[in-house]
Amino acid sequence: MIIGLTGGIATGKSQSSKIFKKLGCYIIDADKLSRTLTAKDSKCLKEIVERFGTDVLKDDGTLDRKVLGKIVFNDKQSKIDLEQIIHPHIIRKTNEIITKKYNTANIIVDAPLLFEVGLDRICDTVIVIYAQHHIQTDRFMKRDNISKEEAIKRIGLQMPIEDKMKLADITIDNSGTITELKKKIEITYKKLMQNHKDLK
């Protein structure tokens, strides 16, 4: 079974992914894939440099994520351009991994832009992790050591969590503790496994 896992910034998606991993799932982490695909001398990085210039490179030729981040967080078109470069590479690599792992484990496709990229179309079920807005903002501020204004601005650049929740098959509220989240995921996963078994 392929399970899509997504959410907003600082809603607990990565923590949820770790819990699913402990339950025996194979995790495809789109953020980690993105880092691998934009490694030094990669085809994807060359495409990024063609669009944004050499200013986005460090002295050693690797991608300067902070510089690129400032560009895309302050310009909507730049963000769209970057996504149009990276997303096809992520989709291709995700499909390659699924082909190899599909018969050996249940797969979690952990992607913050699951719907935006269209990866939801390859998933049997999509789970959205969310948190109350003020909790999400506070967590983001603490995690990245940024101001409230900056946190709200960056959250606002994402697809609204309410829209993601409408598209999801399952939503999990992570406004509480990690222990509560773990319990909710374990219950959800048990139900999914049972439903999947009943369909066979």
C-alpha positions as CSV (number, residue, x, y, z in Angstrom):
1,M,0.0,0.0,0.0
2,I,1.2,3.5,-0.8
3,I,0.3,6.2,1.8
4,G,0.7,9.9,1.1
5,L,1.7,11.9,4.1
6,T,1.6,15.7,4.1
7,G,0.8,18.8,6.2
8,G,1.9,22.4,6.7
9,I,5.2,23.8,8.0
10,A,5.8,22.7,11.7
11,T,2.6,20.6,11.9
12,G,4.5,17.5,12.8
13,K,4.8,15.7,9.5
14,S,8.4,14.6,10.0
15,Q,7.6,13.3,13.5
16,S,4.7,11.4,12.0
17,S,7.0,9.9,9.4
18,K,9.3,8.6,12.1
19,I,6.4,6.9,13.8
20,F,5.3,5.3,10.6
21,K,8.9,4.1,10.1
22,K,8.8,2.4,13.5
23,L,5.6,0.7,12.5
24,G,7.5,-1.0,9.6
25,C,6.8,1.4,6.7
26,Y,9.4,2.3,4.1
27,I,9.7,6.1,4.0
28,I,10.2,8.1,0.8
29,D,11.2,11.6,2.1
30,A,10.6,14.1,-0.7
31,D,12.8,16.8,1.2
32,K,15.7,14.4,1.4
33,L,15.2,13.4,-2.2
34,S,15.3,17.1,-3.1
35,R,18.7,17.5,-1.4
36,T,20.1,14.4,-3.1
37,L,18.8,15.5,-6.5
38,T,20.3,19.0,-6.1
39,A,23.7,17.8,-5.1
40,K,26.9,19.3,-6.6
41,D,27.2,18.8,-10.4
42,S,23.7,17.2,-10.6
43,K,21.4,17.8,-13.6
44,C,18.8,19.5,-11.3
45,L,21.4,21.9,-9.8
46,K,22.6,22.9,-13.2
47,E,19.0,23.8,-14.2
48,I,18.6,25.8,-11.0
49,V,21.8,27.7,-11.7
50,E,20.6,28.4,-15.3
51,R,17.5,30.0,-13.8
52,F,18.8,31.8,-10.7
53,G,22.5,32.3,-11.5
54,T,25.7,31.4,-9.7
55,D,24.8,33.5,-6.6
56,V,22.8,30.5,-5.3
57,L,26.0,28.4,-5.2
58,K,28.5,28.3,-2.3
59,D,32.3,28.6,-3.0
60,D,32.6,24.8,-3.2
61,G,29.9,24.5,-5.9
62,T,27.1,23.2,-3.7
63,L,23.7,24.8,-3.5
64,D,23.4,27.6,-0.9
65,R,19.9,26.8,0.4
66,K,19.7,29.9,2.5
67,V,20.3,32.2,-0.4
68,L,17.9,30.3,-2.6
69,G,15.3,30.3,0.2
70,K,15.4,34.1,0.5
71,I,14.8,34.5,-3.2
72,V,11.9,32.1,-3.4
73,F,10.2,33.2,-0.1
74,N,10.2,36.8,-1.3
75,D,9.1,36.3,-4.9
76,K,6.2,34.1,-5.9
77,Q,7.3,33.6,-9.5
78,S,10.8,32.5,-8.4
79,K,9.1,29.9,-6.1
80,I,7.0,28.7,-9.0
81,D,10.1,28.5,-11.3
82,L,12.0,26.5,-8.7
83,E,9.2,24.0,-8.2
84,Q,8.9,23.5,-11.9
85,I,12.6,22.6,-12.0
86,I,12.7,20.3,-9.0
87,H,9.3,18.6,-9.0
88,P,9.7,16.5,-12.2
89,H,13.0,15.1,-10.7
90,I,11.3,14.2,-7.4
91,I,8.3,12.5,-9.2
92,R,10.7,10.4,-11.4
93,K,12.8,9.3,-8.4
94,T,9.8,8.6,-6.2
95,N,8.3,6.3,-8.9
96,E,11.7,4.5,-9.3
97,I,11.8,3.8,-5.5
98,I,8.2,2.7,-5.4
99,T,8.8,0.2,-8.3
100,K,11.7,-1.3,-6.3
101,K,10.0,-1.4,-2.8
102,Y,6.3,-1.9,-3.5
103,N,6.3,-5.7,-3.0
104,T,8.4,-5.6,0.2
105,A,6.8,-2.9,2.4
106,N,4.0,-0.4,2.9
107,I,5.3,2.9,1.5
108,I,4.9,6.3,3.0
109,V,5.4,9.2,0.5
110,D,6.4,12.0,2.9
111,A,6.0,15.2,0.9
112,P,5.1,18.7,2.0
113,L,3.9,19.5,-1.5
114,L,2.2,16.2,-2.1
115,F,-0.9,17.7,-3.7
116,E,0.9,20.5,-5.5
117,V,3.3,18.1,-7.2
118,G,0.5,15.6,-8.0
119,L,2.1,12.8,-6.0
120,D,-1.3,12.2,-4.3
121,R,-2.4,10.5,-7.5
122,I,-0.1,7.5,-7.0
123,C,-1.2,7.0,-3.3
124,D,-3.9,4.6,-2.1
125,T,-4.6,6.9,0.8
126,V,-3.6,10.4,1.8
127,I,-3.1,11.5,5.4
128,V,-2.8,15.2,6.3
129,I,-1.2,16.2,9.7
130,Y,-2.4,19.5,11.0
131,A,-2.2,21.7,14.1
132,Q,-4.1,24.7,15.3
133,H,-2.8,27.8,13.6
134,H,-1.3,29.5,16.8
135,I,0.4,26.2,17.8
136,Q,1.8,25.8,14.2
137,T,3.1,29.4,14.3
138,D,4.7,29.0,17.7
139,R,6.4,25.7,16.7
140,F,7.7,27.2,13.5
141,M,9.1,30.3,15.3
142,K,10.9,28.1,17.9
143,R,12.1,25.5,15.3
144,D,13.6,28.1,12.9
145,N,14.3,30.9,15.4
146,I,12.3,33.4,13.4
147,S,9.8,36.2,14.2
148,K,6.1,35.7,14.3
149,E,5.7,37.9,11.2
150,E,8.2,35.8,9.3
151,A,6.5,32.6,10.4
152,I,3.1,33.8,9.4
153,K,4.4,35.0,6.0
154,R,6.1,31.7,5.2
155,I,3.0,29.7,6.3
156,G,0.9,31.9,4.0
157,L,3.0,31.0,1.0
158,Q,1.9,27.4,1.3
159,M,-1.3,25.8,0.1
160,P,-3.8,26.5,3.0
161,I,-3.9,23.5,5.4
162,E,-7.7,23.7,5.2
163,D,-7.5,23.0,1.4
164,K,-5.2,20.0,2.0
165,M,-7.6,18.6,4.7
166,K,-10.5,18.7,2.2
167,L,-8.4,16.7,-0.3
168,A,-7.2,14.2,2.3
169,D,-8.7,10.7,3.0
170,I,-7.6,11.0,6.7
171,T,-6.7,14.0,8.9
172,I,-4.8,13.8,12.1
173,D,-4.8,16.7,14.6
174,N,-1.3,17.2,16.1
175,S,-2.0,20.1,18.4
176,G,-1.1,18.0,21.4
177,T,1.9,15.9,22.6
178,I,4.1,13.5,20.7
179,T,2.6,10.7,22.8
180,E,-0.9,11.6,21.6
181,L,0.3,11.8,18.0
182,K,1.9,8.4,18.3
183,K,-1.4,6.9,19.6
184,K,-3.4,8.5,16.8
185,I,-1.1,7.2,14.1
186,E,-1.0,3.7,15.5
187,I,-4.8,3.5,15.6
188,T,-5.0,5.0,12.0
189,Y,-2.4,2.6,10.7
190,K,-4.1,-0.4,12.3
191,K,-7.4,0.6,10.6
192,L,-5.7,1.1,7.2
193,M,-4.0,-2.3,7.4
194,Q,-7.3,-4.0,8.3
195,N,-9.2,-2.2,5.5
196,H,-6.4,-3.2,3.1
197,K,-6.6,-6.8,4.2
198,D,-10.4,-6.9,3.8
199,L,-10.1,-5.6,0.2
200,K,-7.8,-8.4,-0.8
